[in-house]
Amino acid sequence: MGYYWISSTKEQNWQEQIAEPAKTGKPNLVLTDETKRVIDGFGGCFNELGFDALSHLSEAGRTQVLDALFLPDGDCQFSICRLPIGASDYALEWYSHNETTDDYEMEHFSIERDRKYLIPYIKEALKRNPDLKLFASPWSPPTWMKFPKAYNFGTLRWEPKVLEAYALYFVKFVQAYKEEGITLHQIHVQNEVVADQKFPSCVWTGEQLREFIGDYLGPAFEKYGIDAEIWLGTINAPEPWEEWMKGTSSDHDAFAHTVLSNPKAYEYVKGVGYQWAGKYAIQRTVQSYPELKYMQTENECGNGENTWAYAQYVHNLFRHYFVNGANAYIYWNMVLEPKGRSTWGWEQNSMITVDPESKKVTKNPEYYVMKHFSHFVNPGALRIETSGPWTGNTTAFLNPDGTKVVVIANPFKDTRELEMDVNGETYSFKLKAESFNTIII
């Protein structure tokens, strides 16, 4: 049995280590034969500010970054990525694809703006990986469909003619991208359904999602022959105790269970996308509807400092979602300028930073967290259960080619000894302080 071992720390970001024969013969981590859900892949989100950051680089510089993210033999090997329908909160400015008031027939629908920023970005990725899967979600409907009439805050006007028009808006989006040579594999109905924010947003209830999917979006996709899957996403439903005390909730029951327990809506939904506080609901949803697919749709984004400490938190998010049933994990901004400041003022982390003045490219700590997973865990892998004291820091996988991948973090401030048992063989690894480690068997 052969071991290939990679470790990264604050001081040394990527270093091969050597496994040693076990010393005590008492393993503190055991890989079992029990396999769980299939892994579909990893990715990030195409945003305008990311494309703008890349524009500061020379052609050779851009090529290096894009190769690292998207080449099938590159660092990250992304296989599933997200894009916004209209403006995300990391667009250069707010927009939708049809701001012509009362255009219920969508005669003025246009993706012209996307041809300047998002589509070139996406096509560069597809050039490197033609098999890249794409999913899309809106942050806000067109403003004339909302109350109040604004990109930020508010709700969709709950009128049949508006709902029919909005379903057609999704149809037109999928069709328009197909004409550009870009296939959209999934549509998620709304980014962060409980976010009533100063950036593009729109609040939905579970009952509204149930009605819109079952009575409008699903039938519209059938009518126009749209083969993109409909997903119940992206759900950022929290489960705070304060809501229960008030007699309200926005957890599994209020969203996923409300929609999926309805036969008409369930017929159209192929998966559930959870992000942010949705992590509190995914376990119950997977247990209730194990036949569906699940995705972590937006990595929590930090404060623009890109610290190793936050990367440790993000590693734990990867583990949390996978052990609770996620099939895929999606990062948020792949590339930003230093500090990652949005057009609305929030500073956020990114995998890669591009300095517009020096043209320096920096691979931030979360880049290495992603690489520890995405470089080694292939689409079609199965998650493996582990046992022993280090299980809480470990996520393990069985690749289609038979290799086993163990991603394990040492959160402590000193080196710790890992003795891992695989099929009765035990090997010893020295896990450096505050390190991420990937062991390939």
VENVEN-V683772 format. One record per backbone hydrogen bond with DSSP energy under -1.0 kcal/mol. CO is the residue of the C=O (numbers start at 1). NH is the residue of the N-H. If there is no record, write none. Layout:
# VENVEN-V683772
{{CO | NH} {CO | NH}}
This chain:
# VENVEN-V683772
{{4 | 440} {5 | 17} {6 | 438} {7 | 15} {8 | 436} {12 | 9} {15 | 7} {20 | 428} {28 | 390} {29 | 421} {30 | 387} {34 | 385} {37 | 383} {39 | 380} {41 | 329} {42 | 79} {42 | 80} {43 | 331} {44 | 82} {47 | 51} {48 | 52} {49 | 53} {50 | 54} {51 | 55} {53 | 56} {54 | 57} {58 | 62} {59 | 63} {60 | 64} {61 | 65} {62 | 66} {63 | 67} {64 | 68} {65 | 69} {66 | 70} {67 | 71} {68 | 76} {69 | 78} {71 | 74} {79 | 133} {81 | 135} {82 | 46} {83 | 137} {88 | 91} {90 | 49} {95 | 87} {97 | 110} {100 | 103} {102 | 104} {103 | 106} {106 | 109} {111 | 115} {113 | 116} {114 | 119} {117 | 121} {118 | 122} {119 | 123} {120 | 124} {121 | 125} {122 | 126} {123 | 127} {125 | 129} {129 | 132} {133 | 81} {134 | 185} {134 | 186} {135 | 83} {136 | 188} {137 | 85} {138 | 191} {142 | 145} {143 | 146} {145 | 157} {147 | 155} {148 | 150} {151 | 201} {154 | 203} {155 | 147} {157 | 159} {159 | 163} {160 | 164} {161 | 165} {162 | 166} {163 | 167} {164 | 168} {165 | 169} {166 | 170} {167 | 171} {168 | 172} {169 | 173} {170 | 174} {171 | 175} {172 | 176} {173 | 177} {174 | 178} {175 | 179} {177 | 182} {178 | 181} {185 | 229} {186 | 136} {187 | 231} {192 | 195} {193 | 204} {197 | 153} {205 | 209} {206 | 210} {207 | 211} {208 | 212} {209 | 213} {210 | 214} {211 | 215} {212 | 216} {212 | 217} {213 | 218} {216 | 220} {217 | 221} {218 | 222} {219 | 223} {220 | 224} {221 | 226} {229 | 187} {230 | 270} {231 | 189} {231 | 233} {232 | 273} {233 | 190} {234 | 193} {235 | 275} {240 | 244} {241 | 245} {242 | 246} {243 | 248} {244 | 247} {251 | 255} {252 | 257} {255 | 259} {256 | 260} {257 | 261} {259 | 262} {262 | 266} {263 | 267} {265 | 268} {265 | 269} {270 | 293} {271 | 232} {272 | 295} {273 | 235} {274 | 297} {275 | 278} {276 | 279} {277 | 280} {278 | 281} {278 | 282} {281 | 285} {282 | 286} {283 | 287} {284 | 288} {285 | 289} {289 | 292} {293 | 272} {294 | 327} {295 | 274} {296 | 330} {301 | 349} {307 | 311} {308 | 312} {309 | 313} {310 | 314} {311 | 315} {312 | 316} {313 | 317} {314 | 318} {315 | 319} {316 | 320} {317 | 321} {318 | 322} {319 | 323} {320 | 324} {321 | 326} {322 | 325} {327 | 40} {327 | 41} {328 | 296} {329 | 43} {330 | 299} {332 | 45} {333 | 351} {334 | 352} {336 | 354} {337 | 340} {340 | 348} {342 | 345} {346 | 342} {351 | 364} {352 | 336} {353 | 362} {355 | 359} {360 | 355} {362 | 353} {364 | 367} {365 | 369} {366 | 370} {367 | 371} {368 | 372} {370 | 373} {370 | 374} {371 | 375} {373 | 377} {378 | 381} {381 | 39} {382 | 398} {383 | 36} {385 | 32} {387 | 30} {388 | 391} {390 | 393} {391 | 394} {393 | 409} {395 | 407} {396 | 384} {397 | 405} {398 | 382} {399 | 402} {403 | 399} {404 | 441} {405 | 397} {406 | 439} {407 | 395} {408 | 437} {410 | 435} {412 | 434} {416 | 431} {418 | 429} {419 | 28} {419 | 29} {420 | 427} {421 | 31} {422 | 425} {425 | 422} {426 | 22} {427 | 420} {428 | 20} {429 | 418} {431 | 416} {435 | 410} {436 | 8} {437 | 408} {438 | 6} {439 | 406} {440 | 4}}
